Amino acid sequence: MLRLALAFTLLLLSRPLFADPLVLQLRWHHQPQFAGYYVALYKGYYKDAGLDVTIREGNANRFPVNEVFEGRAQFGVGNMEVLSFWAEGYPFVALAAIYQHSPSVLVARTDSGIKSVKDLVGHKVMFFPGGLDPEILAMLNKAGIKPSQLIRQDTSTNIQDFIAGKVDAFNAYLTNEPYQLDKLGLPYVILDPRAMGMDFYSDILFTSTPFLKEHPQEVAKFRAASLKGWDYALDHPQEALAIISNHYQTDKSQGHMRFELDTARQLIMPDLVSIGHMNPRRWQHIADILAESGQIPKVDNISDFLYHPGPQTRTGYWPWLLMLLLLPPPLYLLWRWRLAQKRLYRNMARLAKLEHRLDHDAATGLPTRGRLCRMVQKGDLDAWLVMIHVDNLRAINLDAGFAGGDKQLKALGQRLKKECLPDDILAKGDGARLLLYLPRRNHPHGESFAEALCLQLGPPLGLVLSWAVLAVTDRQNVDKLLARLEEKRQGHRGF
């Protein structure tokens, strides 16, 4: 009798939660942009949650907002159009924001004379119709540009139109088109909405309000399995790309796909925030920007748009209660204690790993920019802040791959370490930048020291280096100092 009861309990615990197939509608063709969902499917995370999931690619005529609203899909991956449609009365709920920063930008041909957003006036510009590029529209509005001032064309989604010179600017993704243009050696400039304060979320996992109300447990399970897939994909990029290559047709090379996934990681920021994190105040700010640019009605309360996981219903506990009654209390307590111990050790290991990631750059092993900023706030006020930029890193990445570029940066960091005194601080900045914090008592002549370093270390390593130096004289914002350094370097390349 006891064996029968235990078998019945295990059967209840292992039964599928939702027998009907679920469809996840992607925003575009199969590619590394959606790697986490493929991993969740082929690593069995959806199946383990009792869900039968189909992932369907999008195209120019199949948009997630339409598919979810009309019931052909239960979940979708969209951009800011999800918020736009919700503000117009469509019953959508944002479950997670996978990308903390939107990759949506305009790329413009340098031979067209475009250097800034305001230079777009009178030029041929491609982007999506129907408000599907809200970041770009908001950027144009911030720059005081009306759509009528552009020769606007609906996007063909084909970068060849830009390459062939049919248009002067083209809507692109940081994760995709820059790789193609760099390979061709075509000069271009990126017009990023973030540079003008349009810092939006992207790749929003969403569902419909009716489906959430009818199936709250299935939505919670689907969301958790998807985020688990993303976590694994970013920690195991080669395996994730292998899953895409083995199960989906794509015309992208392995190098292109690795570039896309590496760039996506920078925008997802898994080392700083939980994957899928959504800040209600940031969402409200985004809604305010879209309303100010006339893209959506004013939103007074964003709360209804955001997913709020509810407490489990009592029906979810009764199989566990049945097991508790069947197990002798001491055995049950021992089992729970061992589970708690394993969870504690696992969390401690994750915390240690996260702390190391937060404080050290993975490629070079150097302290991160964030750690440098904290140390500068506590260090000498009379000091130099030096930025060294590897001008030819992009060319190295294209020729030798990202591993080759990382190797060169690591070698440069090791050589710089040997030139540093005990109180000096060497750190890895953004992209191709290394940062030095040099107390003036060790280095009275910061400019000449930086110049000597670059001239001495660059040529033997095959690197083209530029530099910039600023004095640290008060407790000013270090990020502003670094921004001034970048402006100074761009204005004095090669000095």
Secondary structure, DSSP 4 states (H G I P E B T S, - for coil): -HHHHHHHHHHHHHS-S--SEEEEEPSSSSSGGGHHHHHHHHTTHHHHTT-EEEEE--BTTB-HHHHHHTTS-SEEEE-THHHHHHHTT--EEEEEEEESS--EEEEEEGGGT--SGGGGTTSEEEE-STTS-HHHHHHHHHTT--GGGSEEEE--S-THHHHTTS-SEEEEETTTHHHHHHHHT--EEEE-GGGGT----EEEEEEEHHHHHH-HHHHHHHHHHHHHHHHHHHH-HHHHHHHHHHHS-----HHHHHHHHHHHHHHH-TTTS-TB---HHHHHHHHHHHHHTTSS---S--GGGB--PPPPPGGGTHHHHHHHHHS-HHHHHHHHHHHHHHHHHHHHHHHHHHHHHHHB-TTT-PBBHHHHHHHHHHS-SSEEEEEEEETTHHHHHHHHHHHHHHHHHHHHHHHHHHH--TT-EEEE-STTEEEEEEETTT-S-HHHHHHHHHHHHHHHHT--EEEEEEEE-SS--HHHHHHHHHHHHHHTTT-
